[in-house]
């Protein structure tokens, strides 16, 4: 542990130049006194590190000195695949490994590329979760990731959509982060792979035996196929609607990109009042009612009749509620 910290301190000075003891302590998450001791140890080991006194002072390496002790550990190498999503990396228990790997990679780059990498980090940031959604509670995510790395079979208690609880013996095959929600892809001892929402895992324990991983299994391909099947299963019907110009603008914001694409592909020519007729995929009449109410008076349902009547009933109830006269 101390050897890793000494290397991190050395790489910090190599990458950033002069740094004060409090700044180093904050980066390494240790006390300033520990930084003093570590600097003394590096100096005793022959590292040309020296201190500048005064308010603007700090520690720095002798000009031209560079260490080549930048080899990655296995955890650090694994974490590089999550370099663009530090939040999920931390959720998986790889936050520290990711930071160390990035530091080592930066130290190994030539000065020009190191400066370019720094500029990229300052100008681009990936925020995976969707807007206006709190992060789900996933207390077993790190345990699932550990079982996945080690190819361990697991037994879980899982809450299904109907709120009933079931016990499952699973072979973890992958974890997927979709719009801020974690999903486990796993097979059973005899069944085909399925998806499980990680936030619905109520308990977990590892079991004897290693995961059976199909030799031709591709996580990315499975997820693409599963997503297409889920979309087809959800959008089981269509609604014909009229949208005002403002409604057209609100569809991608309030409904989603899939709905916006369906409207764009099916919309006819605008009428004299600017309204257009289009087709929307819907999951069910009840679901479509709650979705289309977001558009308020900027949408009119033409079909199916039962959906039009449901919205009309809601409109009449709203008038009755708010008509104080």
Secondary structure as UniProt FT lines:
FT   HELIX           2..16
FT   HELIX           21..28
FT   HELIX           32..44
FT   TURN            45..46
FT   STRAND          49..52
FT   TURN            55..56
FT   STRAND          58..61
FT   TURN            63..64
FT   HELIX           74..79
FT   HELIX           80..82
FT   TURN            83..84
FT   HELIX           86..91
FT   TURN            92..93
FT   HELIX           95..108
FT   HELIX           111..123
FT   TURN            131..132
FT   TURN            139..140
FT   HELIX           141..150
FT   STRAND          152..159
FT   TURN            161..162
FT   STRAND          165..178
FT   TURN            179..180
FT   STRAND          181..187
FT   STRAND          194..197
FT   HELIX           198..200
FT   STRAND          201..210
FT   TURN            215..216
FT   HELIX           219..234
FT   STRAND          237..243
FT   HELIX           245..250
FT   HELIX           251..255
FT   HELIX           257..266
FT   TURN            272..273
FT   STRAND          276..282
FT   HELIX           285..292
FT   HELIX           293..298
FT   STRAND          299..303
FT   HELIX           305..322
//
